[in-house]
């Protein structure tokens, strides 16, 4: 039998992982776990590692064939569907019906509920009944980056584990040059300002060039990540589920790109802050506050290009205020 699905390297050996490993080894793992944190991809990696260990306990014969958890007949998934990315009551009932039957080949069943905060009210109430009377030999893994959005009655019936995001840079074509050009733009604003027509035109044209290029980078990164993820997905996903997954990938990448813009802004300002530049401190504080505001608006469906444009226009005012 091949090796178990590994834990994310940055989290292997951490207290939370150690507790889960010990509970699995002692066959004392809770029937329902809430895995939450800032990065859904990290939570998925942890859920798959847990599922693999539950589906393939150490006492199985060494010749036992090992399937990837996503392909295992006793591992089920529930995902948001459609452009609205909701988990419906019908989809929840279908999952419950699957986990009610006996395992096909493994000693137990595992259900992974992706973005469980996307359940509508009816689905959440239906699922709550399953938590109150969990099926035998079944482990439910609930994944969310928004635990506060769950019903309190659901939160109270699951064992909570919080995991930090794994800090990995976005390796998208054109992204590193974008960040370099953004920092060069900030340098021109902070050093030379925009005091004549030529300078103003340069700063504004650069701003809208950054907005256009950001959209192209995000689209290309989403396409590449979707190709990679699609290879690992079960073949029986319907169109609505695929649309929801692709939308989720785009939203996740978008959030990471905006986080890296904040890091690039801080990195640009750091040498000036160390030199005791007080105007830089004020500009940086204002820029970060504005970026956080625009990111919050993204979560209520503001277009990413509009959010970035708003941030850059605010930056134009903030950084040239010193000139």
N, C-alpha and C positions, 0 to 999 in steps of 0.2 A: 504494500500500500504506500502511495506517495506521501510526501510530507504535508502537514496541515497548512491551510491558508495562513500566511504570516500576518501578525499584527502590523499596523503601520510602524515602520522603524522608529519614528520619533516618539512613539507612545509605548513601545514594548518595555515591559519592566516597571512601568509607572504603577503607583498604588492602586488605581482603579482597575487596570488590567490584571494585576496580581490578585485582587479580590475576586474578579470574575473567573480567572483560571482556577483558583482554589475551590470556588463554589462548583464549577463544572467537574473538577476531579472528584469532589466528594458527593456529586449528584445532589447538590443542595441549591442549585441556582434557582432563583425566583422564576415563577411561570411567566412574569410580565416585567420587562425592563424598558425604561425610558432612557434612550441615549440622546443627549442633547448637547449642543455646542454651536459654534459660529460657522462651521463648514459642513455642508451636507455630505460632501464626498468623503470626508474623514469618518463621519458616522456610518456611511455605507461600508467602508473598509472594515470597521470594527464589527459591524453586524454580520458581515460575511465570515469573518474569522470566528465569531461566536458560533454561528450556524454550523460551520465546518466541524468544530469540536463537538458539538452536540450530535450531529449526524454520524460522526465517526469516532465513537469512544475508543479508548486504548485496548479494550478487550476483544475487538474485532480481529478475525484472522488476518495475518499480514498479506494474504493474497487478495483481500477484498478490493474490488475496483473502486476508485475514488472519482466522483463527479465534482465539478465545480459546484458550490452551493446553489448558484443561480439555475443550474441545470438539474438539480437533484429532485426526484419525484416527491420527496417529502418536505421540500422547502418551497414555501409559497410567498408571493409578494403582492402587496397592495400599493398602488401608485395613484397620484392624481391623474385625471384625464381631461382632455380638451384644452382649448385656449384659456379657459377660466381656471384650469388646474384645480379642479375640485374632486374630492373623493365622495362618491354618491352613496346613497343608502343601498342601491342594488349591488354595487361593487362590494360593499362591506358585507352584505348578506352572502354573496358568492364566496368570499374568503372564509366566512364563518362555516359555511357548508363544507368547505374543503378540509378545515382543521377538525371537524367533528368526526371524520372517519378515521379508521385505524391507519397507522403508518404502512406504507407499501413495502419498504425494504429496510429502513433505518429503525432504531429503537424508539425514536420519537419524531415529532413533527416540529417544524420551525416556520413561523410566519414573520416576515419583515414588512413593516408598515412604513413606507416612505412618506416624509412630510405629513405626518399624521395630523398636524394642525390644519391641514386643508380639508378635513372632514366637514361636511355640512352638518347642521344641527341634527337632522334625522339619522345620519350615519353615526354620529357620535353617540347618540342615545342607544342605537342598536348595538354598537360595539361595547358600550358600558355594560350591557347585560352579559356579554361574553367574559369581560373582566371579572364580573361578580361571580360567575360560575365557569371558570376556565376549563376547556376540554382536557381530558387526561393525556398525559405524555405529550404535551404541547408547550412550546415556549414562544411567547409573543414579544417581538422586538420593535418598539415604537421609536421612530426617528423623527427629530424635529430640531429646527434652529429657533423655534418660537414656542418654548414650553408654556409660557404665560398665556398663550392663545388656546390652550386645551381646557376642557371643562375641569373645574376643580375636582369633581368626582372621579374623573379619569386619572388626574395627577395623583390623587390620594391612594390609588389602587395599584400603582406600579413602583418598582424600585428605581431610583434616579441615579444616573451616572452622567456627569458632565465631562466633556472632552474638549481641550483647546484645539483650535484650528492648526493644521500643520503648515507652517510658514514656507510656502514654495512660491517662487516668482512665476509669473505667467510667461510661458515660453511661446509667445505668439509672434509670428512674422511681422516685423515692422514696429513692435512695441518698444523695444529698447531705443531705437532712433526717435520715436515719439517722445519718450521721457527726456531724452537728451535735448531735443528741440524745445520742449516745454521749459526746461530749466534755463536754456539759453534765452528764451523769451522773458522769463522772470528777471534774468540778469540785465537785459536791456532796459526793462521797466525800472528796476531798482537803481541802476547806475546812470542811465541817460534820460530816463523818463520819456515823456511824449510831449515835447515842448514846441514842435513846429509841425506843419502839415505833412511833411515827408515822414517824420517819426510816427505821427499818429496813424498814417496810412499803413506803415510797416507793422505796427503793433496790432492793428485791427485785422489786416489781411492774414497775419500769422495766426491770430486767434481763430478765425473761421477756417483756416487751413487745418489747425489742430482738431477742431470739431469734426470736420469731414474725414480726416484720417483716423480718428478714434472709431467712427462708425465702421470703416473698412477693416480695421484691426479686429474689432469685436465680431464682425460677421465671419471673417476668416477663421478666427480662433474657435468660434462656435461650430463651424462646419467641420473643422479638424477633430474637435473633441467629440462631436456627435458621431463621426465615423468610428472613432476609437471605442466609444461607449456602446454603440450599436452592435458591435461584434460580440459583446458579452451579454447582451440581453436575450431573454427567451424568445424563440421564434414566433410564439403565439400571441404577442402583444398586438392589440388592435390599434387602429389609426389614432384614436383619441389619446390613448396612453402614450404613443410615440410622440405626438404633438406636445403633450404635457412634459415629457422627459426632455425634449429638445428645448422647450421654453425654459425649463428649470436650469438646463446647462447654460443657456444664454444669460439668465439672471445671475447665476453663480459667478460666471466669468466677469460680468459687468461689475459686480460688487468687488471682486478682486482687483480689477483694473482701477476702480476709484480708490481703493485702499492704497494701491501703489502710487497713485497721484499724490495722495497725502504724504506718503513716505518721501517721495521725490521733492515735495515742497519743503518738508522739514530738513532734508539733506541739503537743499540749496541754502536754506537760512542758517544752518548750524555754524559755518565759519564766521558769519557776520555776528551771530549771537555771542560767540566766544570772544569776539573783539569788542563786545559791549555796545553794539549798535542798537540803540533803543527803538528807532523807527522800524527796524527789521522785526523786533519783537512784536510791535503793534500790528504790523502787516501780516505776520505769520499767524497771530492769534485770530485776526479777522478772517484770513483765508481759510483756516481750518474750521472755524465756526460756520462759514458759508458752505464749505464742502459737506460738512455733516448735515446741514439743513437740506442741501440738494439730494444727498443720499437718502434721507428720510422721505423726501418727496418721491424718489424713485420707487419706493415700496408701495406707493399708492398710484402706481402706473404712470408717473411722469416719464415722458420719453427721455432716453439717455442723452440724446443730442441736445435737447432743451435744457437738461440738468447741467451738462458740461458747459454749454454756452452761458448759462446763468453764472456758473462758478467762475469762468474765465473773464466775463465782463466785470464781475465783482473784483477779481484779482487785478484787472487793469486799473481800476480805481484805487484799490488798496496799495498797490506797489508803486504807482506813480504819484501818490499823494506826497511822497518825500522829495520829489524832484523840484 
